[in-house]
Amino acid sequence: MLLVGCLRQGLALARDFRLDLDWLASAAWSYVSDSVWEPIAPPSRPDTERRSQTAADALVELLSALARRQHEHRTVTADRLTTVVNTGLLPTDLHEMAVYYLAKAQRDIGHSDDSRQGMQLLADGGGRLAPAARRGLAHLAGDFPTAYDTARTLGWEGRHHRVEGRHPLAPRRHGTRRRRIRSRPR
């Protein structure tokens, strides 16, 4: 795959020459949004330790944790993502990606308060993942009235209809008449 090859080469260059990740951020977002989940770790250098030393190392660990999360227990994923978040090496948008997926993993393992805190941070920040974080908050609400009120404030057009369980183009059942479709011509 072209995207995976570009990420591997780009991450190796960024790591070896300590480059900023701005030029790789869109590739990382494509990798996640397209659910590629192929291993992307560039070849390791013999003179380095296992821990993240550069932003590229942190991004490799982030993307690897996301790719492996379907094959590992969520506590392993949460631990890996916590390590990435705590490095402070990633640029803001990629840091938010790590916080979002950490909050999802925390929700899955029952750490609702930690998950809510991460989702709220993203929702308040207004970044790329703010609408997804608001949906996450609705999921974490815990009681119907709070979840319903949160669902009504979701950002993307029509998203609140999906959360409420109805489609905006579907006919309303109350007070409207449906046209009967005949199976035979007249």
MDTraj code that builds the backbone (N, CA, C; nanometers):
import mdtraj as md
import numpy as np

residues = "MET LEU LEU VAL GLY CYS LEU ARG GLN GLY LEU ALA LEU ALA ARG ASP PHE ARG LEU ASP LEU ASP TRP LEU ALA SER ALA ALA TRP SER TYR VAL SER ASP SER VAL TRP GLU PRO ILE ALA PRO PRO SER ARG PRO ASP THR GLU ARG ARG SER GLN THR ALA ALA ASP ALA LEU VAL GLU LEU LEU SER ALA LEU ALA ARG ARG GLN HIS GLU HIS ARG THR VAL THR ALA ASP ARG LEU THR THR VAL VAL ASN THR GLY LEU LEU PRO THR ASP LEU HIS GLU MET ALA VAL TYR TYR LEU ALA LYS ALA GLN ARG ASP ILE GLY HIS SER ASP ASP SER ARG GLN GLY MET GLN LEU LEU ALA ASP GLY GLY GLY ARG LEU ALA PRO ALA ALA ARG ARG GLY LEU ALA HIS LEU ALA GLY ASP PHE PRO THR ALA TYR ASP THR ALA ARG THR LEU GLY TRP GLU GLY ARG HIS HIS ARG VAL GLU GLY ARG HIS PRO LEU ALA PRO ARG ARG HIS GLY THR ARG ARG ARG ARG ILE ARG SER ARG PRO ARG".split()
xyz = np.array([
    [0.0837, -0.1168, 0.0000],
    [0.0000, 0.0000, 0.0000],
    [0.0890, 0.1241, 0.0000],
    [0.0493, 0.2177, -0.0797],
    [0.1263, 0.3403, -0.0942],
    [0.1308, 0.4214, 0.0349],
    [0.0169, 0.4355, 0.1021],
    [0.0112, 0.5131, 0.2258],
    [0.1038, 0.4541, 0.3322],
    [0.1002, 0.3232, 0.3490],
    [0.1833, 0.2580, 0.4493],
    [0.3307, 0.2757, 0.4155],
    [0.3660, 0.2603, 0.2888],
    [0.5047, 0.2798, 0.2465],
    [0.5522, 0.4224, 0.2711],
    [0.4681, 0.5189, 0.2402],
    [0.5031, 0.6596, 0.2649],
    [0.5199, 0.6874, 0.4138],
    [0.4307, 0.6320, 0.4944],
    [0.4422, 0.6510, 0.6389],
    [0.5709, 0.5886, 0.6927],
    [0.6009, 0.4676, 0.6471],
    [0.7241, 0.4017, 0.6943],
    [0.8480, 0.4849, 0.6606],
    [0.8572, 0.5266, 0.5357],
    [0.9743, 0.6058, 0.4943],
    [0.9757, 0.7421, 0.5627],
    [0.8605, 0.8068, 0.5682],
    [0.8530, 0.9387, 0.6292],
    [0.8854, 0.9353, 0.7774],
    [0.8364, 0.8336, 0.8477],
    [0.8636, 0.8227, 0.9907],
    [1.0109, 0.7916, 1.0182],
    [1.0717, 0.7114, 0.9317],
    [1.2151, 0.6842, 0.9475],
    [1.2957, 0.8125, 0.9284],
    [1.2610, 0.8912, 0.8266],
    [1.3310, 1.0181, 0.8042],
    [1.3089, 1.1150, 0.9203],
    [1.1840, 1.1241, 0.9656],
    [1.1529, 1.2158, 1.0759],
    [1.2264, 1.1744, 1.2028],
    [1.2346, 1.0444, 1.2262],
    [1.3047, 0.9952, 1.3444],
    [1.4555, 1.0203, 1.3345],
    [1.5127, 0.9815, 1.2225],
    [1.6582, 0.9903, 1.2072],
    [1.7096, 1.1338, 1.2048],
    [1.6298, 1.2249, 1.1491],
    [1.6746, 1.3638, 1.1370],
    [1.5983, 1.4589, 1.2288],
    [1.5171, 1.3990, 1.3199],
    [1.4406, 1.4759, 1.4195],
    [1.3592, 1.5887, 1.3545],
    [1.2839, 1.5520, 1.2533],
    [1.1998, 1.6472, 1.1806],
    [1.0655, 1.6633, 1.2496],
    [1.0019, 1.7786, 1.2274],
    [0.8653, 1.7989, 1.2751],
    [0.7717, 1.7052, 1.1993],
    [0.6576, 1.6785, 1.2590],
    [0.5633, 1.5843, 1.1980],
    [0.4541, 1.6505, 1.1160],
    [0.4568, 1.7812, 1.1030],
    [0.3497, 1.8491, 1.0300],
    [0.3277, 1.7884, 0.8922],
    [0.4328, 1.7520, 0.8258],
    [0.4218, 1.6981, 0.6900],
    [0.3730, 1.5540, 0.6882],
    [0.3728, 1.4855, 0.8027],
    [0.3225, 1.3482, 0.8099],
    [0.1840, 1.3386, 0.8737],
    [0.1364, 1.4487, 0.9289],
    [0.0096, 1.4454, 1.0019],
    [-0.1063, 1.4019, 0.9125],
    [-0.1152, 1.4540, 0.7916],
    [-0.2282, 1.4163, 0.7053],
    [-0.2220, 1.2687, 0.6685],
    [-0.1027, 1.2145, 0.6521],
    [-0.0905, 1.0709, 0.6243],
    [-0.1357, 0.9895, 0.7452],
    [-0.1012, 1.0348, 0.8652],
    [-0.1444, 0.9648, 0.9871],
    [-0.2964, 0.9694, 1.0002],
    [-0.3560, 1.0844, 0.9709],
    [-0.5026, 1.0949, 0.9777],
    [-0.5686, 1.0051, 0.8731],
    [-0.5109, 0.9973, 0.7541],
    [-0.5658, 0.9076, 0.6512],
    [-0.5554, 0.7625, 0.6952],
    [-0.4426, 0.7276, 0.7540],
    [-0.4210, 0.5919, 0.8044],
    [-0.5304, 0.5539, 0.9036],
    [-0.5630, 0.6459, 0.9945],
    [-0.6641, 0.6182, 1.0966],
    [-0.8047, 0.6232, 1.0375],
    [-0.8350, 0.7259, 0.9592],
    [-0.9722, 0.7400, 0.9077],
    [-1.0073, 0.6312, 0.8065],
    [-0.9071, 0.5793, 0.7353],
    [-0.9318, 0.4717, 0.6395],
    [-0.9233, 0.3337, 0.7037],
    [-0.8935, 0.3288, 0.8328],
    [-0.8819, 0.2025, 0.9068],
    [-0.7868, 0.1052, 0.8381],
    [-0.6698, 0.1540, 0.8025],
    [-0.5731, 0.0709, 0.7315],
    [-0.5195, -0.0388, 0.8230],
    [-0.4680, -0.0047, 0.9372],
    [-0.4207, -0.0940, 1.0430],
    [-0.3120, -0.1912, 1.0002],
    [-0.2350, -0.1558, 0.9006],
    [-0.1153, -0.2322, 0.8651],
    [-0.0005, -0.1847, 0.9526],
    [0.0922, -0.2725, 0.9890],
    [0.2075, -0.2278, 1.0685],
    [0.2873, -0.1218, 0.9910],
    [0.3255, -0.0159, 1.0599],
    [0.3964, 0.0924, 0.9919],
    [0.5312, 0.1245, 1.0542],
    [0.5719, 0.0490, 1.1545],
    [0.6969, 0.0809, 1.2227],
    [0.8141, 0.0746, 1.1256],
    [0.8898, 0.1827, 1.1164],
    [1.0088, 0.1797, 1.0319],
    [1.1145, 0.0902, 1.0955],
    [1.2131, 0.0490, 1.0197],
    [1.3178, -0.0356, 1.0781],
    [1.3830, 0.0351, 1.1970],
    [1.4068, -0.0393, 1.3033],
    [1.4667, 0.0220, 1.4219],
    [1.6161, 0.0416, 1.4006],
    [1.6671, 0.1420, 1.4686],
    [1.8103, 0.1677, 1.4641],
    [1.8754, 0.0967, 1.5819],
    [1.9915, 0.0376, 1.5616],
    [2.0544, -0.0374, 1.6702],
    [2.1025, 0.0499, 1.7864],
    [2.1217, 0.1784, 1.7638],
    [2.1767, 0.2654, 1.8679],
    [2.0707, 0.3340, 1.9535],
    [1.9439, 0.2932, 1.9420],
    [1.8377, 0.3600, 2.0173],
    [1.7756, 0.2663, 2.1186],
    [1.7174, 0.3251, 2.2219],
    [1.6426, 0.2500, 2.3225],
    [1.5006, 0.2287, 2.2720],
    [1.4251, 0.1534, 2.3469],
    [1.2867, 0.1218, 2.3084],
    [1.1921, 0.2398, 2.3298],
    [1.2186, 0.3269, 2.4259],
    [1.1245, 0.4341, 2.4575],
    [1.1269, 0.5438, 2.3500],
    [1.0199, 0.6213, 2.3466],
    [1.0079, 0.7290, 2.2482],
    [1.1055, 0.8416, 2.2804],
    [1.1858, 0.8766, 2.1813],
    [1.2799, 0.9868, 2.1976],
    [1.2465, 1.1040, 2.1065],
    [1.1727, 1.0760, 2.0000],
    [1.1368, 1.1802, 1.9044],
    [0.9866, 1.1779, 1.8817],
    [0.9369, 1.2834, 1.8181],
    [0.7947, 1.2880, 1.7833],
    [0.7592, 1.1722, 1.6900],
    [0.8509, 1.1366, 1.6016],
    [0.8259, 1.0247, 1.5102],
    [0.8116, 0.8937, 1.5878],
    [0.8946, 0.8739, 1.6904],
    [0.8815, 0.7537, 1.7738],
    [0.7441, 0.7493, 1.8406],
    [0.7003, 0.8639, 1.8917],
    [0.5693, 0.8701, 1.9569],
    [0.4575, 0.8423, 1.8572],
    [0.4694, 0.8928, 1.7354],
    [0.3669, 0.8679, 1.6340],
    [0.3647, 0.7209, 1.5938],
    [0.4809, 0.6591, 1.5812],
    [0.4870, 0.5157, 1.5506],
    [0.4165, 0.4365, 1.6601],
    [0.4429, 0.4708, 1.7860],
    [0.3790, 0.4005, 1.8970],
    [0.2275, 0.4247, 1.8971],
    [0.1849, 0.5465, 1.8682],
    [0.0417, 0.5777, 1.8612],
    [-0.0263, 0.4930, 1.7539],
    [0.0266, 0.4969, 1.6328],
    [-0.0364, 0.4232, 1.5228],
    [-0.0283, 0.2725, 1.5442],
    [0.0802, 0.2258, 1.6049],
    [0.0930, 0.0822, 1.6338],
    [-0.0087, 0.0393, 1.7393],
    [-0.0273, 0.1210, 1.8411],
    [-0.1266, 0.0892, 1.9443],
    [-0.2664, 0.0841, 1.8846],
    [-0.2965, 0.1771, 1.7938],
    [-0.4287, 0.1775, 1.7304],
    [-0.4468, 0.0564, 1.6402],
    [-0.3421, 0.0193, 1.5681],
    [-0.3505, -0.0967, 1.4793],
    [-0.3659, -0.2261, 1.5589],
    [-0.3047, -0.2346, 1.6755],
    [-0.3071, -0.3565, 1.7564],
    [-0.4270, -0.3641, 1.8508],
    [-0.5050, -0.2592, 1.8636],
    [-0.6086, -0.2569, 1.9668],
    [-0.7163, -0.3621, 1.9478],
    [-0.7344, -0.4128, 1.8269],
    [-0.8321, -0.5193, 1.8054],
    [-0.7763, -0.6560, 1.8450],
    [-0.6451, -0.6635, 1.8690],
    [-0.5806, -0.7906, 1.8991],
    [-0.5260, -0.7974, 2.0411],
    [-0.5349, -0.6871, 2.1140],
    [-0.4842, -0.6814, 2.2508],
    [-0.5975, -0.6406, 2.3440],
    [-0.5813, -0.6725, 2.4699],
    [-0.6792, -0.6279, 2.5687],
    [-0.6738, -0.4756, 2.5756],
    [-0.7877, -0.4142, 2.5993],
    [-0.7937, -0.2673, 2.6012],
    [-0.7040, -0.2063, 2.7093],
    [-0.6739, -0.2796, 2.8149],
    [-0.5826, -0.2237, 2.9153],
    [-0.4431, -0.2060, 2.8582],
    [-0.4007, -0.2973, 2.7715],
    [-0.2702, -0.2843, 2.7052],
    [-0.2717, -0.1615, 2.6144],
    [-0.3799, -0.1464, 2.5388],
    [-0.3933, -0.0300, 2.4514],
    [-0.3934, 0.0982, 2.5335],
    [-0.4691, 0.0999, 2.6424],
    [-0.4754, 0.2196, 2.7271],
    [-0.3379, 0.2525, 2.7843],
    [-0.2645, 0.1506, 2.8271],
    [-0.1295, 0.1749, 2.8799],
    [-0.0365, 0.2320, 2.7730],
    [-0.0430, 0.1755, 2.6542],
    [0.0425, 0.2241, 2.5448],
    [0.0076, 0.3687, 2.5082],
    [-0.1226, 0.3970, 2.5004],
    [-0.1650, 0.5327, 2.4647],
    [-0.1351, 0.6324, 2.5763],
    [-0.1447, 0.5897, 2.7007],
    [-0.1082, 0.6771, 2.8120],
    [0.0386, 0.7161, 2.8018],
    [0.1226, 0.6210, 2.7682],
    [0.2657, 0.6490, 2.7509],
    [0.2866, 0.7514, 2.6398],
    [0.2155, 0.7349, 2.5287],
    [0.2282, 0.8294, 2.4164],
    [0.1827, 0.9688, 2.4583],
    [0.0679, 0.9770, 2.5230],
    [0.0147, 1.1069, 2.5664],
    [0.1120, 1.1755, 2.6616],
    [0.1686, 1.0983, 2.7531],
    [0.2574, 1.1558, 2.8536],
    [0.3939, 1.1987, 2.8009],
    [0.4307, 1.1544, 2.6800],
    [0.5603, 1.1975, 2.6254],
    [0.5600, 1.3455, 2.5927],
    [0.4448, 1.3974, 2.5504],
    [0.4375, 1.5377, 2.5113],
    [0.5138, 1.5682, 2.3838],
    [0.5443, 1.4663, 2.3052],
    [0.6245, 1.4848, 2.1847],
    [0.5421, 1.5152, 2.0593],
    [0.4147, 1.4806, 2.0612],
    [0.3335, 1.4941, 1.9398],
    [0.2816, 1.6369, 1.9227],
    [0.2652, 1.6804, 1.7958],
    [0.1978, 1.8088, 1.7739],
    [0.0523, 1.7998, 1.8201],
    [-0.0102, 1.9129, 1.8371],
    [-0.1433, 1.9206, 1.8998],
    [-0.2461, 1.8281, 1.8363],
    [-0.2598, 1.8290, 1.7035],
    [-0.3653, 1.7472, 1.6419],
    [-0.3411, 1.5978, 1.6617],
    [-0.2159, 1.5540, 1.6562],
    [-0.1871, 1.4129, 1.6777],
    [-0.1956, 1.3768, 1.8260],
    [-0.1644, 1.4709, 1.9128],
    [-0.1827, 1.4500, 2.0566],
    [-0.3316, 1.4290, 2.0866],
    [-0.4167, 1.5073, 2.0216],
    [-0.5613, 1.4914, 2.0398],
    [-0.6083, 1.3552, 1.9911],
    [-0.5476, 1.3047, 1.8841],
    [-0.5810, 1.1702, 1.8366],
    [-0.5496, 1.0677, 1.9454],
    [-0.4343, 1.0813, 2.0078],
    [-0.3950, 0.9886, 2.1146],
    [-0.4901, 1.0002, 2.2335],
    [-0.5275, 1.1224, 2.2708],
    [-0.6190, 1.1427, 2.3833],
    [-0.7557, 1.0817, 2.3522],
    [-0.8042, 1.0996, 2.2302],
    [-0.9356, 1.0467, 2.1921],
    [-0.9385, 0.8933, 2.2017],
    [-0.8393, 0.8286, 2.1412],
    [-0.8395, 0.6824, 2.1440],
    [-0.8082, 0.6285, 2.2836],
    [-0.7334, 0.7023, 2.3631],
    [-0.7128, 0.6647, 2.5031],
    [-0.8463, 0.6712, 2.5775],
    [-0.9228, 0.7776, 2.5551],
    [-1.0535, 0.7906, 2.6208],
    [-1.1474, 0.6778, 2.5792],
    [-1.1428, 0.6380, 2.4521],
    [-1.2258, 0.5255, 2.4078],
    [-1.1841, 0.3961, 2.4761],
    [-1.0534, 0.3732, 2.4862],
    [-1.0044, 0.2517, 2.5534],
    [-1.0420, 0.2536, 2.7013],
    [-1.0315, 0.3695, 2.7637],
    [-1.0689, 0.3805, 2.9051],
    [-1.2170, 0.3515, 2.9245],
    [-1.3005, 0.3988, 2.8335],
    [-1.4443, 0.3698, 2.8416],
    [-1.4675, 0.2192, 2.8310],
    [-1.3946, 0.1538, 2.7403],
    [-1.4134, 0.0102, 2.7194],
    [-1.3732, -0.0739, 2.8402],
    [-1.2786, -0.0252, 2.9201],
    [-1.2354, -0.1027, 3.0367],
    [-1.3014, -0.0543, 3.1665],
    [-1.3996, 0.0349, 3.1530],
    [-1.4781, 0.0761, 3.2679],
    [-1.4234, 0.1949, 3.3452],
    [-1.3266, 0.2647, 3.2912],
    [-1.2733, 0.3847, 3.3563],
    [-1.3477, 0.5067, 3.3024],
    [-1.4756, 0.5132, 3.3355],
    [-1.5640, 0.6150, 3.2790],
    [-1.5224, 0.7572, 3.3136],
    [-1.4775, 0.7802, 3.4366],
    [-1.4391, 0.9163, 3.4759],
    [-1.3181, 0.9653, 3.3960],
    [-1.2183, 0.8776, 3.3796],
    [-1.1007, 0.9147, 3.3004],
    [-1.1397, 0.9372, 3.1543],
    [-1.2263, 0.8508, 3.1033],
    [-1.2724, 0.8647, 2.9656],
    [-1.3485, 0.9956, 2.9469],
    [-1.4374, 1.0247, 3.0393],
    [-1.5159, 1.1482, 3.0317],
    [-1.4243, 1.2707, 3.0337],
    [-1.3216, 1.2672, 3.1152],
    [-1.2279, 1.3790, 3.1244],
    [-1.1565, 1.4009, 2.9907],
    [-1.1112, 1.2929, 2.9270],
    [-1.0455, 1.3047, 2.7969],
    [-1.1397, 1.3545, 2.6893],
    [-1.2613, 1.2989, 2.6859],
    [-1.3597, 1.3418, 2.5864],
    [-1.3977, 1.4883, 2.6069],
    [-1.4133, 1.5298, 2.7325],
    [-1.4497, 1.6689, 2.7607],
    [-1.3388, 1.7637, 2.7168],
    [-1.2144, 1.7244, 2.7401],
    [-1.1000, 1.8051, 2.6970],
    [-1.1037, 1.8277, 2.5460],
    [-1.1318, 1.7225, 2.4721],
    [-1.1381, 1.7333, 2.3261],
    [-1.2601, 1.8121, 2.2802],
    [-1.3742, 1.7877, 2.3428],
    [-1.4968, 1.8596, 2.3051],
    [-1.4798, 2.0094, 2.3296],
    [-1.4200, 2.0455, 2.4416],
    [-1.3978, 2.1864, 2.4739],
    [-1.2938, 2.2502, 2.3830],
    [-1.1987, 2.1701, 2.3356],
    [-1.0916, 2.2227, 2.2512],
    [-1.1376, 2.2617, 2.1119],
    [-1.2459, 2.2024, 2.0645],
    [-1.3007, 2.2381, 1.9345],
    [-1.2181, 2.1916, 1.8159],
    [-1.1281, 2.0989, 1.8357],
    [-1.0425, 2.0505, 1.7275],
    [-1.1124, 1.9524, 1.6353],
    [-1.0344, 1.8830, 1.5594],
    [-1.0827, 1.7896, 1.4586],
    [-1.1719, 1.6799, 1.5185],
    [-1.1406, 1.6365, 1.6379],
    [-1.2156, 1.5270, 1.7006],
    [-1.3226, 1.5743, 1.7984],
    [-1.3491, 1.7048, 1.8039],
    [-1.4498, 1.7573, 1.8974],
    [-1.5886, 1.6973, 1.8743],
    [-1.6372, 1.6862, 1.7495],
    [-1.7699, 1.6240, 1.7309],
    [-1.7737, 1.4779, 1.7778],
    [-1.6671, 1.4034, 1.7505],
    [-1.6617, 1.2638, 1.7963],
    [-1.6560, 1.2583, 1.9484],
    [-1.5853, 1.3519, 2.0093],
    [-1.5777, 1.3560, 2.1558],
    [-1.7136, 1.3895, 2.2161],
    [-1.7899, 1.4778, 2.1515],
    [-1.9243, 1.5081, 2.2022],
    [-2.0133, 1.3842, 2.1942],
    [-2.0000, 1.3055, 2.0874],
    [-2.0750, 1.1792, 2.0795],
    [-2.0294, 1.0844, 2.1898],
    [-1.8983, 1.0831, 2.2165],
    [-1.8462, 1.0002, 2.3253],
    [-1.9022, 1.0408, 2.4594],
    [-1.9178, 1.1712, 2.4803],
    [-1.9777, 1.2197, 2.6051],
    [-2.1233, 1.1764, 2.6171],
    [-2.1949, 1.1781, 2.5054],
    [-2.3341, 1.1307, 2.5075],
    [-2.3382, 0.9830, 2.5445],
    [-2.2424, 0.9076, 2.4934],
    [-2.2347, 0.7648, 2.5242],
    [-2.2047, 0.7418, 2.6724],
    [-2.1253, 0.8314, 2.7301],
    [-2.0841, 0.8181, 2.8701],
    [-2.1809, 0.8831, 2.9690],
    [-2.2871, 0.9450, 2.9204],
    [-2.3745, 1.0245, 3.0065],
    [-2.4292, 0.9449, 3.1245],
    [-2.4660, 0.8217, 3.1027],
    [-2.5102, 0.7391, 3.2149],
    [-2.6591, 0.7429, 3.2429],
    [-2.7270, 0.8508, 3.2096],
    [-2.8710, 0.8556, 3.2307],
    [-2.9354, 0.9147, 3.1048],
    [-3.0570, 0.8721, 3.0789],
    [-3.1213, 0.9096, 2.9541],
    [-3.1379, 1.0598, 2.9355],
    [-3.1875, 1.1349, 3.0328],
    [-3.2062, 1.2788, 3.0094],
    [-3.0758, 1.3504, 2.9729],
    [-2.9666, 1.3162, 3.0383],
    [-2.8389, 1.3794, 3.0059],
    [-2.7921, 1.3383, 2.8672],
    [-2.8051, 1.2100, 2.8351],
    [-2.7649, 1.1619, 2.7029],
    [-2.8489, 1.2287, 2.5936],
    [-2.9785, 1.2413, 2.6177],
    [-3.0670, 1.3027, 2.5193],
    [-3.0329, 1.4498, 2.4986],
    [-3.0103, 1.5214, 2.6077],
    [-2.9726, 1.6630, 2.5966],
    [-2.8396, 1.6796, 2.5244],
    [-2.7455, 1.5922, 2.5523],
    [-2.6164, 1.5980, 2.4849],
    [-2.6321, 1.5659, 2.3371],
    [-2.7135, 1.4673, 2.3044],
    [-2.7337, 1.4286, 2.1642],
    [-2.7899, 1.5438, 2.0816],
    [-2.8726, 1.6264, 2.1425],
    [-2.9336, 1.7378, 2.0694],
    [-2.8339, 1.8473, 2.0363],
    [-2.7158, 1.8444, 2.0971],
    [-2.6150, 1.9482, 2.0719],
    [-2.5029, 1.9004, 1.9803],
    [-2.5135, 1.7796, 1.9278],
    [-2.4055, 1.7274, 1.8435],
    [-2.3887, 1.8126, 1.7195],
    [-2.2639, 1.8283, 1.6781],
    [-2.2281, 1.9242, 1.5754],
    [-2.2664, 1.8927, 1.4333],
    [-2.2347, 1.7766, 1.3813],
    [-2.2557, 1.7500, 1.2396],
    [-2.4040, 1.7482, 1.2084],
    [-2.4375, 1.8067, 1.0966],
    [-2.5766, 1.8161, 1.0547],
    [-2.6382, 1.6765, 1.0457],
    [-2.7471, 1.6585, 1.1137],
    [-2.8184, 1.5318, 1.1086],
    [-2.7671, 1.4267, 1.2048],
    [-2.6507, 1.4492, 1.2676],
    [-2.5948, 1.3484, 1.3569],
    [-2.6875, 1.3244, 1.4765],
    [-2.7509, 1.4299, 1.5259],
    [-2.8392, 1.4125, 1.6413],
    [-2.9579, 1.3230, 1.6065],
    [-3.0020, 1.3238, 1.4794],
    [-3.1111, 1.2361, 1.4391],
    [-3.0693, 1.0901, 1.4539],
    [-2.9466, 1.0607, 1.4150],
    [-2.8974, 0.9239, 1.4248],
    [-2.8915, 0.8791, 1.5705],
    [-2.8441, 0.9671, 1.6577],
    [-2.8353, 0.9328, 1.7993],
    [-2.9743, 0.9167, 1.8590],
    [-3.0693, 1.0001, 1.8144],
    [-3.2062, 0.9915, 1.8638],
    [-3.2811, 0.8718, 1.8069],
    [-3.2234, 0.8070, 1.7047],
    [-3.2855, 0.6872, 1.6491],
    [-3.3853, 0.7144, 1.5396],
    [-3.3762, 0.8283, 1.4748],
    [-3.4669, 0.8563, 1.3632],
    [-3.3883, 0.9218, 1.2514],
    [-3.4362, 0.9062, 1.1322],
    [-3.3730, 0.9651, 1.0145],
    [-3.4465, 1.0939, 0.9799],
    [-3.3735, 1.2013, 0.9482],
    [-3.4407, 1.3291, 0.9234],
    [-3.5333, 1.3288, 0.8024],
    [-3.5138, 1.2387, 0.7079],
    [-3.5983, 1.2363, 0.5888],
    [-3.7140, 1.1378, 0.5998],
    [-3.7164, 1.0612, 0.7063],
    [-3.8243, 0.9646, 0.7246],
    [-3.9532, 1.0389, 0.7583],
    [-4.0660, 0.9907, 0.7057],
    [-4.1926, 1.0575, 0.7376],
    [-4.2253, 1.0410, 0.8854],
    [-4.2876, 1.1428, 0.9401],
    [-4.3289, 1.1363, 1.0800],
    [-4.4532, 1.0511, 1.0907],
    [-4.4642, 0.9806, 1.1984],
    [-4.5776, 0.8909, 1.2163],
    [-4.6990, 0.9628, 1.2721],
    [-4.6782, 1.0713, 1.3404],
    [-4.7894, 1.1411, 1.4048],
    [-4.8425, 1.2522, 1.3149],
    [-4.9678, 1.2439, 1.2793],
    [-5.0331, 1.3507, 1.2065],
    [-5.0047, 1.3558, 1.0571],
    [-4.9355, 1.2589, 1.0042],
    [-4.9119, 1.2583, 0.8597],
    [-4.9712, 1.1311, 0.8017],
    [-5.0156, 1.1430, 0.6811],
    [-5.0734, 1.0267, 0.6145],
    [-4.9715, 0.9735, 0.5160],
    [-4.9561, 0.8460, 0.5142],
    [-4.8664, 0.7826, 0.4181],
    [-4.9442, 0.7458, 0.2929],
    [-4.8793, 0.7656, 0.1794],
    [-4.9407, 0.7280, 0.0539],
    [-4.9276, 0.5775, 0.0367],
    [-5.0373, 0.5166, 0.0044],
    [-5.0359, 0.3725, -0.0137],
    [-4.9842, 0.3395, -0.1529],
    [-4.8911, 0.2459, -0.1587],
    [-4.8338, 0.2049, -0.2861],
    [-4.9076, 0.0813, -0.3327],
    [-4.9569, 0.0906, -0.4549],
    [-5.0317, -0.0236, -0.5097],
    [-4.9361, -0.1174, -0.5806],
    [-4.9589, -0.2451, -0.5649],
    [-4.8736, -0.3451, -0.6284],
    [-4.9172, -0.3732, -0.7718],
    [-5.0407, -0.3388, -0.8057],
    [-5.0898, -0.3649, -0.9409],
    [-5.1235, -0.2338, -1.0105],
    [-5.0988, -0.2288, -1.1401],
    [-5.1426, -0.1078, -1.2122],
    [-5.2944, -0.1026, -1.2194],
    [-5.3497, 0.0181, -1.2317],
    [-5.4961, 0.0352, -1.2376],
    [-5.5540, -0.0075, -1.3661],
])
top = md.Topology()
chain = top.add_chain()
for i, resn in enumerate(residues, 1):
    res = top.add_residue(resn, chain, resSeq=i)
    for name in ("N", "CA", "C"):
        top.add_atom(name, md.element.get_by_symbol(name[0]), res)
traj = md.Trajectory(xyz[None], top)
